[in-house]
Amino acid sequence: MASFKDKVIYQLYPKSFKDSNGDGIGDIRGIIEKIPYLKELGVDMVWLNPFYISPQKDNGYDITDYMSIDPMFGTMEDFEELVAVAKEAGIDFMLDMVFNHTSITHEWFQQALAGDKKYQDYYIIRDAKEDGSLPTNWESKFGGEAWAPFGDTGRYYLHLYDVTQADLDWRNPNLREELAKVVNFWLEKGVKGFRFDVLNVIGKDPILVDSTGGPQQEKSLYTDKPIVHDYIQMINRASFGAQKDIITVGEMSSTTVDSGVKYTNPDRDELSMIFSFHHLKVDYKDGEKWSKMPFDFIELKRILNEWQTGMSDGDGWNALFWNNHDQPRANSRFGDPENYPFESASMMAQTIHMLRGTPYIYQGEEIGMTNPNFDDIDAYVDIETHNAYKLLREQGVDHDTAMSYIKDKSRDNSRTPMQWDDSTHAGFTTGQPWLAVADNYPTINVEQELAHGKLFSYYQELIKARKAYPIISEGTYRGIQLDHPSIYAYARELDGKTLLVLNHFYDGAAEIDVTDEGFDWSKAQVILGNYDGFVVGDQMTLRPYETVAVLIG
């Protein structure tokens, strides 16, 4: 069996996990302190967001040195100790590789600016058009033009993201060799997994052309280009592919199922799995993130089903998740943390964990952390949030409406410090935290959850179920009654057995009739559910935010 199929991965945002020295910023020694907690949860691997030397213009995704640790997080000795301590606890690490761009403070870029032709070829640098205008009319994903002056040369460098993040030219074999060295450096440190940031935009054409349509047409000029597969195969061969137990995941913005299959089909020697994000845009009004609307449940199911079916048919593999460092808290978004905190959080967890793919738990999800609902725009740190607020106000949106969008959609929603106990700053730091702690920390925290809660132990049961029942890690997927207005039902099948999973996404009671499925209920057992006393049969009733997994056969 492929080594990643029965594993569960925990995403840890180092800046917000645990501060060991009182400077208000989470650090590696803080993670070491909490390894017993992660072991108790039962996860196999921990993905760490970037901790490399960085000016922090984009929360560490603007890297100055891929092979050094930023002093605010600790030292290389701290990291080596972390790997050793975690290994004893049965936990491996996955590191973030940001290979589409570097910070303009990176030595390569500085050498390029100083006139070194070798390093100029590491980046995408172009002349202006004959009329003096920019090389293309592309827009940066962070707003504004995607080109900036390359020193005083009269030329321009491409930055699909922040102006301080210069895009790398993967067409250059010397650059690819350098990036493979980075992966090999961390492999030698005992790292067992890699998450590749925005990997499907590394394949730019040799000749870049203007976009002639909307944002989607422009994205198609540099997203999911066929050559990306060649590059991934190259870096696979030159680094992580030499070891059989390495787990890799690519972040694939705006990708398709067909591309997803190619990135992850084991015969192609590319990646173990990919993240796709379409299911997290079902509450974007007219495709606009900074908006407010109830999530479109039928569309959510359609997207999940499309990816599950398509990846299964093509022998691809999904990374399964609701939460990450760029997304608002899913229980605030799709659940009801006020009235049904345990039920809605456990239902969403089970929905994901029982699908075909490898589930990710984002820090705090396992104790029911929510969006912080800060009232003051100055409580938010995230640059994207501040840019959006400014733009909304310029467009005539009043303060309260703009803040309601921010409260729902800001990336800082998931970045607030981990809530450990009910002491000041939730036990995250003895100092002043870099981002405020959510006000509900006295009731939602690890200490309280472990003593009196049910959610953490539900996550433990989900992780154990994946190990105990091969049907979860290995079975095929089939959606059931996808037009049901409030229940997402699906079946996993393996060796003549069926695992029926029913997930009710709303308040009140909901009924589902599965008579047409012809299940033999005499061979049925509930293996996991968030209510007691569920009655199986052709007609079943689900309570508010109820989830149940029934093994048949």
C-alpha positions in Angstrom: 0.0 0.0 0.0 1.2 3.5 -0.8 2.7 5.0 2.4 0.5 8.1 2.4 -3.0 6.6 2.0 -3.6 5.7 5.6 -1.8 8.7 7.1 -3.3 11.9 8.6 -1.3 15.2 8.3 -1.5 18.1 10.8 -0.8 21.6 9.5 1.0 23.8 12.0 1.5 27.5 11.5 4.8 28.1 13.5 4.2 31.8 14.1 0.9 31.0 16.0 1.4 27.6 17.6 3.5 28.1 20.8 5.9 30.8 21.9 8.7 29.5 24.2 10.5 32.8 24.9 7.9 35.5 25.4 8.5 37.5 22.2 4.9 37.0 21.0 5.9 34.8 18.1 5.6 31.0 18.0 8.9 29.2 17.6 10.5 25.8 17.1 11.1 25.2 20.9 7.4 25.8 21.4 6.7 23.1 18.9 9.1 20.7 20.7 7.2 21.4 23.9 3.9 20.3 22.3 5.0 17.1 20.5 3.3 15.0 23.3 0.0 16.8 22.4 0.4 16.0 18.7 1.3 12.4 19.6 -1.9 12.1 21.7 -4.0 13.3 18.8 -2.5 10.5 16.7 -1.2 12.4 13.6 1.5 10.9 11.4 3.1 13.9 9.9 3.2 17.7 10.6 3.4 20.3 7.8 5.2 23.4 8.9 4.6 26.7 7.1 7.9 28.5 6.1 10.3 29.3 8.9 13.2 30.3 6.6 15.0 33.7 6.7 12.6 36.2 5.2 11.6 39.8 5.3 8.1 38.6 6.1 6.3 40.6 3.4 4.1 37.6 2.7 4.3 35.7 6.0 7.5 33.9 5.1 6.5 32.9 1.6 9.1 35.5 0.5 12.3 33.6 1.1 15.8 35.1 1.5 17.6 31.8 2.2 16.0 28.3 1.7 18.6 26.6 3.9 18.6 28.8 7.0 16.1 29.2 9.8 14.9 32.7 10.7 16.2 33.6 14.2 12.7 34.5 15.3 11.8 30.8 15.0 15.1 29.4 16.5 18.2 27.7 15.2 19.1 24.8 13.0 20.0 22.9 16.2 16.5 23.5 17.5 15.1 22.1 14.2 17.3 19.0 14.4 16.2 18.4 18.0 12.6 18.9 16.9 13.0 16.2 14.2 14.6 13.8 16.7 12.0 14.3 19.4 9.1 14.0 17.0 10.6 10.9 15.4 10.5 9.2 18.8 6.8 10.1 19.0 6.2 8.5 15.6 5.8 11.9 13.9 7.5 13.1 10.7 7.8 16.6 9.2 6.6 18.1 5.9 8.3 21.4 4.9 7.0 24.1 2.7 9.0 24.6 -0.6 8.3 28.0 -2.2 9.9 27.4 -5.6 7.9 29.8 -7.9 9.6 32.9 -6.5 12.2 34.2 -4.1 12.3 37.4 -2.1 14.2 40.1 -3.9 16.5 40.1 -0.9 17.7 36.6 -1.9 21.4 36.4 -2.8 20.5 35.2 -6.3 18.4 38.3 -7.0 21.0 40.6 -5.5 23.7 39.0 -7.6 21.4 39.5 -10.7 20.9 43.2 -9.8 24.7 43.5 -9.5 25.0 42.5 -13.1 25.8 38.8 -12.9 24.4 37.2 -16.0 24.3 33.7 -14.5 21.8 34.9 -11.8 19.8 37.1 -14.1 19.0 33.9 -16.0 17.5 32.5 -12.7 14.6 35.0 -13.0 12.1 36.1 -15.6 13.5 39.4 -16.8 12.2 41.1 -19.9 12.6 44.2 -22.0 9.8 46.7 -22.2 7.8 46.7 -25.4 8.9 48.9 -28.3 6.5 51.6 -27.2 8.0 51.6 -23.7 5.1 49.8 -22.0 5.5 46.8 -19.7 6.5 43.4 -21.2 2.9 42.2 -20.8 -0.4 43.5 -19.4 -0.6 40.8 -16.7 -1.9 41.6 -13.2 -0.3 40.5 -10.0 -2.4 38.2 -7.9 -1.9 40.6 -5.0 -3.3 43.5 -7.1 -1.5 46.0 -9.5 0.9 45.2 -12.3 2.8 41.9 -12.4 6.1 43.6 -13.6 8.5 45.8 -11.7 11.6 47.7 -12.8 14.8 45.5 -12.6 17.1 48.0 -10.9 18.0 50.9 -13.3 18.5 48.6 -16.3 15.3 49.7 -18.0 14.2 46.0 -17.9 11.5 44.4 -15.8 11.1 41.3 -13.6 7.9 39.3 -13.3 6.2 39.0 -9.9 2.9 37.1 -10.1 2.6 37.7 -6.3 4.0 40.6 -4.2 6.4 43.0 -5.8 9.1 41.7 -3.5 8.6 38.1 -4.8 10.4 37.7 -8.1 9.3 34.7 -10.2 12.0 32.1 -11.0 12.7 30.8 -14.5 12.4 27.0 -14.4 13.5 26.8 -18.0 17.1 27.3 -16.6 18.6 23.9 -15.8 21.1 25.6 -13.3 18.1 26.9 -11.3 16.4 23.5 -11.3 19.7 22.0 -10.0 19.8 24.6 -7.2 16.2 23.9 -6.1 16.9 20.1 -6.1 19.8 20.9 -3.8 17.4 22.6 -1.4 15.1 19.6 -1.2 18.1 17.3 -0.7 19.5 19.5 2.1 16.3 19.0 4.1 16.0 15.3 3.2 19.4 14.9 4.9 18.0 16.6 8.0 15.4 13.8 8.2 12.5 15.6 6.6 10.0 13.1 5.1 7.5 15.4 3.3 7.3 18.5 1.1 4.5 20.8 0.3 5.2 22.8 -2.9 3.7 26.3 -2.9 1.8 27.5 -6.1 3.5 24.8 -8.1 1.3 24.8 -11.1 2.4 28.3 -12.1 6.1 27.5 -12.6 5.7 26.7 -16.3 5.9 30.1 -18.1 6.3 30.1 -21.8 9.6 31.3 -23.4 7.7 34.2 -25.1 5.1 35.8 -22.8 2.0 37.4 -24.4 -0.6 39.8 -23.4 -3.9 38.6 -22.0 -6.9 39.3 -24.2 -9.7 38.3 -21.9 -10.7 38.3 -18.2 -8.8 36.9 -15.2 -9.4 33.3 -16.2 -8.0 33.8 -19.7 -5.0 35.5 -18.2 -4.4 32.7 -15.6 -4.4 30.2 -18.5 -1.3 31.9 -19.9 0.8 30.6 -17.0 -1.2 28.0 -15.1 -1.1 24.2 -15.6 1.2 24.4 -18.6 2.2 21.0 -19.9 5.8 21.6 -19.1 5.0 21.8 -15.4 4.8 18.0 -15.4 8.3 17.8 -17.0 9.7 20.0 -14.3 8.0 18.1 -11.4 9.4 14.8 -12.9 12.8 16.4 -13.1 12.8 17.5 -9.4 11.3 14.2 -8.4 14.3 12.3 -10.1 16.9 14.7 -8.7 15.7 14.7 -5.1 12.8 13.2 -3.2 12.0 10.4 -5.7 15.1 8.5 -4.7 13.5 7.7 -1.3 10.3 5.6 -1.4 8.7 6.9 1.8 8.6 10.7 1.0 5.2 12.3 0.9 4.7 15.3 -1.5 1.8 17.6 -2.1 1.4 20.4 -4.6 -0.7 23.5 -4.1 -2.5 23.8 -7.4 -4.4 27.0 -7.9 -7.3 27.0 -10.4 -6.4 23.5 -11.6 -8.6 20.9 -13.2 -9.3 17.3 -12.4 -7.5 16.1 -15.6 -4.3 18.0 -14.5 -4.8 16.7 -10.9 -4.7 13.1 -12.2 -1.5 13.8 -14.1 0.2 15.4 -11.1 -0.6 12.5 -8.8 -1.0 9.2 -10.8 1.7 7.0 -9.4 2.9 5.8 -12.8 4.0 9.3 -13.7 6.5 9.9 -10.9 5.4 13.4 -10.0 3.6 14.0 -6.6 1.8 12.0 -4.0 -1.2 14.3 -3.9 -2.5 17.8 -4.6 -4.5 20.6 -2.9 -7.3 22.1 -5.1 -9.5 24.9 -3.8 -12.7 25.0 -5.9 -14.8 23.7 -3.0 -13.7 26.7 -0.8 -15.2 29.3 -3.2 -18.9 28.3 -2.8 -19.6 31.3 -0.6 -18.0 33.8 -3.0 -20.9 35.9 -4.4 -20.4 36.1 -8.2 -16.9 34.7 -7.7 -15.9 37.6 -5.5 -14.1 36.6 -2.3 -14.9 39.8 -0.4 -18.6 39.3 -0.3 -21.3 37.7 1.8 -23.7 34.9 0.9 -24.8 31.6 2.4 -22.6 28.8 1.0 -24.1 26.9 -2.0 -24.5 23.4 -0.6 -25.4 21.7 -3.9 -22.4 23.3 -5.6 -20.2 22.2 -2.7 -21.3 18.6 -3.2 -21.0 18.9 -7.0 -17.3 20.0 -6.7 -16.3 17.5 -4.0 -18.0 14.7 -6.1 -16.4 15.8 -9.3 -12.9 15.7 -7.7 -13.5 12.4 -5.8 -14.9 10.6 -8.9 -12.4 12.1 -11.4 -9.3 11.4 -9.3 -10.5 7.9 -8.4 -11.2 7.1 -12.1 -7.7 8.3 -13.1 -5.9 6.8 -10.0 -5.0 10.3 -8.8 -5.0 11.3 -5.1 -6.6 14.2 -3.3 -5.3 16.1 -0.2 -8.5 16.6 1.8 -9.0 19.7 3.8 -11.4 22.5 4.9 -8.9 24.7 6.7 -5.5 26.1 6.2 -3.5 29.3 6.9 -5.1 31.1 4.0 -8.8 30.2 4.7 -11.3 31.3 7.3 -12.2 28.7 9.9 -14.5 26.2 8.3 -16.8 25.7 11.3 -17.6 29.4 11.3 -18.1 29.2 7.5 -20.1 26.0 7.0 -21.2 25.0 10.5 -22.8 26.5 13.6 -20.2 27.0 16.3 -22.7 29.0 18.4 -25.5 26.4 18.7 -23.9 23.2 17.6 -20.1 23.5 18.2 -19.3 19.8 18.6 -21.9 18.5 16.1 -21.0 20.8 13.2 -17.3 20.5 13.7 -17.3 16.7 14.0 -19.6 16.4 11.0 -17.3 18.5 8.8 -14.3 16.5 10.0 -16.0 13.2 9.3 -17.1 14.4 5.8 -13.5 15.0 4.9 -11.8 12.1 6.7 -14.0 9.4 5.2 -13.5 10.6 1.6 -10.8 9.1 -0.8 -7.6 11.0 -0.1 -5.3 12.1 2.7 -6.9 14.3 5.3 -5.2 17.4 6.8 -6.1 18.9 10.2 -5.3 22.6 10.6 -4.1 23.6 14.1 -7.0 24.4 16.4 -9.5 22.7 14.2 -9.4 19.7 16.6 -10.5 21.8 19.5 -13.2 23.8 17.6 -11.3 27.2 17.2 -13.4 29.7 15.3 -13.0 33.0 13.4 -12.1 35.7 16.0 -14.6 38.3 14.7 -12.4 41.3 15.4 -14.4 44.5 15.2 -11.4 46.8 14.5 -9.6 46.7 11.1 -6.4 47.4 13.0 -6.7 44.1 14.9 -5.9 42.4 11.5 -2.3 42.1 10.4 -2.7 40.4 7.0 -1.7 42.6 4.1 -4.4 41.1 1.8 -7.1 42.0 4.4 -5.9 45.6 4.6 -5.7 46.0 0.8 -9.3 44.6 0.5 -10.7 46.9 3.2 -9.1 49.9 1.5 -10.5 48.9 -1.9 -14.0 48.2 -0.5 -14.1 51.6 1.2 -12.9 53.3 -2.0 -15.7 51.5 -3.9 -18.2 53.1 -1.5 -18.9 50.1 0.8 -19.6 51.4 4.3 -17.3 50.4 7.2 -19.7 47.9 8.9 -20.4 46.1 5.6 -16.7 46.0 4.7 -15.9 44.6 8.2 -18.6 42.0 7.9 -16.8 40.7 4.8 -13.4 40.9 6.6 -14.7 38.9 9.6 -15.9 36.2 7.3 -13.0 36.0 4.8 -9.7 37.3 6.2 -6.7 35.0 6.2 -6.0 36.1 9.8 -9.1 34.1 10.9 -7.0 31.0 10.8 -3.8 32.6 12.0 -4.8 33.7 15.5 -2.7 32.0 18.2 -3.4 28.5 19.3 -5.6 28.5 22.4 -3.9 26.3 25.0 -5.6 27.3 28.2 -7.7 30.1 29.8 -4.7 32.1 31.1 -3.7 35.4 29.5 -3.2 35.2 25.7 -4.6 31.6 25.9 -1.2 30.3 27.1 0.3 31.0 23.7 2.8 33.5 25.0 3.9 35.4 28.2 4.5 38.4 26.0 2.3 40.4 23.6 1.2 38.1 20.7 1.9 39.2 17.1 -1.8 38.8 16.4 -4.6 39.0 19.0 -6.0 35.8 20.5 -9.8 35.2 19.8 -12.0 36.3 22.7 -13.5 32.9 23.2 -10.3 31.3 24.4 -11.5 31.0 28.1 -14.0 28.4 26.9 -12.4 27.1 23.7 -8.9 25.8 24.6 -6.9 22.6 24.7 -7.0 22.2 28.5 -10.7 22.6 28.6 -11.2 20.3 25.6 -9.0 17.5 26.9 -10.8 17.7 30.3 -14.4 18.1 29.3 -14.8 18.2 25.5 -15.7 15.6 22.8 -14.2 17.0 19.6 -10.5 16.1 20.2 -11.4 12.5 21.0 -13.6 12.4 17.9 -10.6 13.4 15.8 -8.6 10.6 17.5 -11.4 8.2 16.5 -11.3 9.4 12.9 -7.6 8.8 12.7 -7.9 5.4 14.3 -10.7 4.4 11.9 -8.4 5.2 8.9 -5.8 2.8 10.2 -8.4 0.1 11.2 -10.6 0.0 8.1 -8.7 -0.3 4.7 -12.0 0.7 3.0 -11.4 4.3 4.1 -7.8 4.5 2.8 -8.2 2.2 -0.2 -11.9 2.0 -1.2 -13.5 3.5 -4.3 -15.9 6.5 -4.0 -19.4 6.9 -5.2 -21.7 9.9 -4.6 -25.3 9.2 -3.5 -28.4 11.5 -4.1 -26.3 14.5 -4.8 -29.4 16.6 -5.2 -30.4 16.1 -1.6 -31.0 19.6 -0.1 -29.2 19.1 3.2 -27.3 15.7 3.3 -24.1 14.8 1.6 -24.2 11.0 1.2 -21.5 8.9 -0.4 -20.3 5.3 -0.4 -16.8 3.9 -0.2 -16.5 0.3 -1.6 -13.8 -2.4 -1.2 -13.8 -6.2 -1.3 -17.5 -6.5 -1.4 -18.1 -4.2 1.6 -19.6 -0.7 1.6 -19.0 2.2 3.9 -22.0 4.5 3.8 -21.3 8.0 5.0 -24.1 10.4 5.7 -23.4 14.1 6.6 -26.2 16.5 7.5 -25.0 20.1 7.0 -27.9 21.9 8.7 -30.0 22.4 11.8 -33.3 20.5 12.2 -34.0 16.9 11.1 -33.4 15.5 7.6 -34.6 12.3 6.1 -32.9 10.2 3.4 -34.4 7.1 1.6 -31.8 4.7 0.3 -34.1 1.9 -0.6 -32.8 1.9 -4.2 -29.3 1.0 -3.0 -30.5 -2.5 -1.9 -28.3 -2.6 1.3 -28.4 -5.7 3.5 -29.0 -4.1 6.8 -28.5 -7.4 8.7 -24.8 -7.0 7.9 -24.6 -3.3 9.0 -22.7 -1.7 11.9 -22.2 2.0 12.8 -18.4 2.5 13.1 -18.5 6.2 13.9 -21.1 8.9 14.5 -21.5 12.1 16.5 -24.8 11.1 18.1 -25.8 8.0 20.1 -28.6 5.7 19.0 -28.6 6.1 15.2 -31.1 3.7 13.6 -30.0 2.2 10.3 -32.4 1.2 7.5 -33.7 2.2 4.1 -35.3 5.4 5.6 -33.0 7.2 8.0 -33.4 10.4 9.9 -30.4 12.6 10.7 -30.4 15.1 13.6 -28.8 18.6 13.4 -25.3 18.4 11.9 -25.3 14.6 12.4 -22.7 12.5 10.7 -22.6 8.7 10.6 -20.5 6.0 8.9 -22.1 2.6 8.5 -20.1 -0.4 7.4 -22.3 -2.9 5.4 -21.2 -6.4 4.5 
